[in-house]
């Protein structure tokens, strides 16, 4: 049994003596109090791992004492002792926050077992809190870098909604960090010690996606040799992150709606549904309202997902965040590739702040990692960064980066965002020798998204279905 500091509260001297003797013999440090008022004084003076209190006492009973203590210390472990055991007493004690109760007369073994169980639960609770703190440091709002007003507002919103169980829809362009925001919501929630399970709704279709999400029964389809639980079940009491939820096929949408409305799932080939406690956070780079109007996304599902909406601003709308991001990415890349690069020059930062970043933060990270790898000095300069696009010819009518910077504070003035994005993709593709997989990595988007963009931009390579070069 874990050694602990325990407060024993009872108005009967004999019970106090017996309890303290049993606990001291078990190796614990024991402090005694003859009344609830004395116990509150001891409680204010010191911390206790467990409080063991009689229920029936004059002036203030153990139930009220438990309530008062937990108002001061919500995590305080209290065990109630009663000579009149009943279901009503146990229920009322639990309502006031008691962890357990023991009845008089009790044996030494009963006392040791109840206290030992409470201490194990307390140790697990402490471990979970340490785990939560570590998670928050690695994946909480502090991991979402940016000092701009928009990012401060985003961090405040994450903290505000995290402790609810409400479904959240995160919107933003590719590469803005939607999964990072979803993870921050999870680690700041009461579900932080439970699983965070991500799934890309655009990566799988049909029965495969349904099976991955909801599981399948044995023999439900060819190859289903054994029953399998789905990712929704794996996320039980945790968070299920549905990335690219706008890619969800129409026939799958009612099944997701059932999960959101009823909190239940039905495995492929199963007859009965199963209840599951899971918080859903979804993300999309599509305009789902427009999808609803076009009848490609169910209106009822949209409103179920969009209870709370969080929009992540694109990087081009917050250039003041780029220096902080860049310095962080330089340190991470230098450590990853073992290069002695310590920072980035003011000229380099200025150059980065003028870039349009259609791939957003992910693209910025990839560009900096490439610059760190190719750098020959201890710091990254604008020349190291501009090499990313200067190896390719510039599109007609669009000057090179250096001359653009001299001519205008905004180098693409008068051009649409689509033109800007198309030009950037074209340049990166040329710099990669047409290798679309590498281009997608540099742009900070997945291969399917790049392929779709290439098909949309008439005159840019990519009319065929993705092949091996993807």
C-alpha positions, -999 to 999 in steps of 0.1 A, spaced: 0 0 0 12 35 -8 23 55 23 0 85 27 -10 113 50 -45 106 64 -69 127 85 -92 107 107 -124 125 119 -147 109 145 -163 122 177 -158 88 194 -124 84 210 -124 46 206 -131 47 168 -104 74 164 -79 53 182 -88 21 163 -87 37 129 -54 56 135 -38 24 149 -48 3 119 -36 30 95 -3 36 113 5 -1 113 0 0 76 27 27 74 6 58 70 10 92 88 -22 99 107 -37 131 121 -69 129 142 -98 153 148 -126 150 173 -151 171 153 -158 185 119 -148 220 130 -115 207 143 -111 188 110 -115 220 90 -88 236 110 -64 207 103 -75 207 67 -66 244 64 -32 239 80 -20 209 59 -27 187 29 -40 151 32 -41 123 7 -72 109 23 -98 122 48 -116 94 67 -147 109 84 -176 96 104 -210 107 90 -230 111 122 -214 138 143 -228 168 164 -229 203 150 -217 193 115 -221 159 100 -196 141 77 -217 149 46 -214 186 51 -178 183 60 -171 164 28 -189 191 8 -170 219 26 -136 202 20 -143 195 -17 -153 231 -22 -119 241 -11 -100 212 -28 -122 196 -56 -97 167 -59 -97 158 -22 -103 121 -15 -129 116 12 -141 82 27 -172 83 49 -177 60 79 -213 51 89 -229 30 116 -262 30 97 -255 17 62 -281 23 36 -283 29 -1 -296 65 5 -266 73 27 -242 60 1 -259 79 -27 -259 112 -7 -223 107 2 -213 103 -35 -233 134 -44 -211 153 -20 -180 139 -37 -171 111 -13 -149 85 -30 -161 55 -9 -176 45 24 -171 19 51 -195 6 77 -191 2 115 -180 -21 129 -152 -27 105 -122 -51 105 -86 -40 100 -86 -57 66 -117 -38 55 -102 -5 65 -69 -12 47 -87 -24 16 -110 7 13 -81 31 20 -58 13 -3 -83 14 -31 -88 51 -27 -51 58 -27 -46 38 -60 -74 59 -76 -58 91 -63 -24 80 -77 -40 73 -111 -57 107 -109 -24 124 -102 -8 105 -131 -36 116 -154 -31 152 -143 7 150 -151 -2 135 -184 -27 163 -191 -1 189 -183 25 173 -206 -1 170 -234 -10 207 -230 26 217 -233 31 196 -264 -3 199 -282 -23 226 -264 -28 262 -273 8 269 -267 17 247 -296 -4 269 -319 21 296 -325 11 332 -333 8 365 -315 -16 382 -339 -50 392 -327 -66 365 -349 -45 338 -333 -50 351 -298 -88 350 -304 -84 314 -317 -65 303 -286 -92 319 -264 -119 301 -283 -102 268 -279 -99 272 -242 -136 282 -240 -151 253 -259 -127 226 -248 -144 216 -216 -178 212 -233 -189 180 -251 -203 200 -280 -196 190 -315 -172 214 -332 -166 222 -369 -132 236 -378 -128 253 -412 -98 266 -430 -76 261 -460 -53 231 -464 -22 235 -443 -36 259 -417 -34 234 -389 -69 221 -384 -58 188 -368 -35 208 -345 -65 229 -333 -85 197 -329 -58 182 -307 -56 213 -287 -93 211 -280 -89 175 -269 -60 181 -245 -77 210 -228 -108 190 -223 -119 165 -196 -113 138 -221 -75 145 -224 -65 112 -208 -86 92 -232 -79 86 -269 -77 112 -297 -86 93 -329 -82 110 -363 -96 97 -395 -94 113 -430 -129 110 -446 -114 117 -480 -89 89 -479 -114 60 -479 -148 54 -496 -177 31 -494 -177 0 -471 -140 5 -462 -147 39 -446 -179 26 -429 -159 -4 -416 -131 18 -403 -155 41 -385 -181 17 -372 -165 -17 -373 -178 -48 -389 -193 -82 -380 -176 -114 -389 -185 -125 -425 -201 -91 -433 -181 -89 -465 -153 -107 -483 -122 -108 -461 -141 -101 -429 -129 -133 -412 -132 -118 -377 -154 -91 -361 -136 -57 -357 -144 -27 -336 -143 6 -355 -125 39 -347 -156 54 -331 -154 26 -305 -117 31 -302 -123 68 -293 -148 59 -265 -148 86 -238 -123 105 -260 -124 126 -291 -131 115 -327 -115 138 -353 -132 137 -387 -108 154 -411 -121 164 -446 -156 157 -435 -169 175 -466 -156 145 -486 -180 121 -469 -202 103 -494 -239 109 -493 -247 73 -483 -224 76 -453 -238 109 -440 -270 94 -424 -248 70 -404 -227 98 -391 -259 118 -383 -271 88 -362 -238 89 -342 -243 127 -335 -280 125 -327 -283 92 -308 -248 85 -297 -248 51 -312 -232 31 -340 -240 1 -361 -212 -21 -374 -213 -33 -410 -233 -65 -411 -245 -61 -375 -281 -63 -364 -281 -42 -333 -267 -7 -326 -242 1 -298 -241 32 -276 -208 50 -275 -197 81 -256 -175 101 -279 -169 138 -287 -168 146 -324 -146 174 -338 -148 177 -376 -128 198 -401 -132 209 -437 -115 231 -463 -148 232 -482 -177 256 -480 -203 233 -465 -231 258 -468 -225 258 -505 -223 220 -505 -257 219 -488 -272 242 -515 -258 219 -542 -273 189 -524 -240 172 -520 -240 175 -482 -270 169 -459 -284 200 -443 -293 183 -410 -258 168 -408 -243 203 -414 -262 218 -385 -254 189 -362 -217 194 -370 -217 232 -369 -229 236 -333 -197 256 -327 -177 269 -356 -140 277 -355 -123 292 -386 -86 292 -389 -72 323 -408 -48 316 -437 -12 325 -432 -13 353 -458 -39 371 -436 -15 371 -406 20 378 -418 30 391 -384 29 355 -371 55 344 -396 87 354 -377 76 333 -346 67 303 -368 99 306 -389 122 306 -358 104 276 -344 106 257 -377 143 265 -381 151 251 -346 130 220 -353 145 214 -388 181 220 -375 176 193 -349 159 169 -373 185 170 -400 215 177 -376 225 210 -393 242 238 -372 216 264 -382 207 288 -354 182 312 -369 170 333 -398 180 368 -408 158 399 -409 160 398 -447 149 362 -447 120 370 -424 110 399 -446 111 377 -477 89 351 -460 64 377 -450 59 387 -487 52 352 -499 15 343 -505 17 308 -489 -12 290 -506 -1 259 -487 -2 279 -454 18 269 -423 26 235 -437 42 250 -468 62 274 -447 75 246 -426 85 226 -456 102 255 -473 122 262 -441 132 226 -437 145 226 -473 165 258 -466 180 244 -435 191 213 -454 207 233 -482 221 261 -461 259 265 -460 259 289 -431 248 292 -395 217 313 -404 190 312 -431 190 342 -454 166 353 -482 188 337 -508 185 303 -491 147 307 -492 143 322 -527 161 292 -542 129 274 -536 113 291 -566 141 308 -585 152 275 -602 122 277 -624 112 302 -651 87 327 -639 53 328 -655 48 354 -681 40 388 -667 51 379 -631 86 393 -622 112 375 -601 110 378 -563 138 403 -559 124 427 -584 89 423 -572 100 432 -537 115 464 -550 85 474 -571 56 469 -548 49 461 -511 24 435 -525 39 417 -554 7 402 -569 -15 433 -567 -44 431 -592 -43 393 -595 -69 369 -581 -60 344 -554 -66 316 -580 -41 331 -603 -16 334 -575 -21 298 -564 -19 284 -599 14 303 -605 29 290 -573 19 254 -580 33 256 -615 66 270 -603 70 244 -576 62 216 -600 89 228 -624 113 231 -595 106 195 -587 110 183 -622 73 174 -625 74 151 -595 40 156 -581 45 138 -548 75 160 -540 55 191 -551 26 182 -528 50 178 -499 66 212 -505 32 229 -510 20 213 -477 -11 197 -493 -19 160 -498 -16 144 -532 -53 141 -539 -58 179 -533 -29 187 -556 -43 165 -583 -78 182 -580 -62 216 -583 -42 206 -614 -73 194 -631 -91 226 -623 -63 248 -636 -66 245 -674 -32 245 -690 -13 230 -660 -2 194 -661 -24 169 -644 -55 160 -665 -50 122 -659 -58 103 -628 -31 102 -601 -4 77 -611 27 63 -595 45 96 -596 20 107 -570 
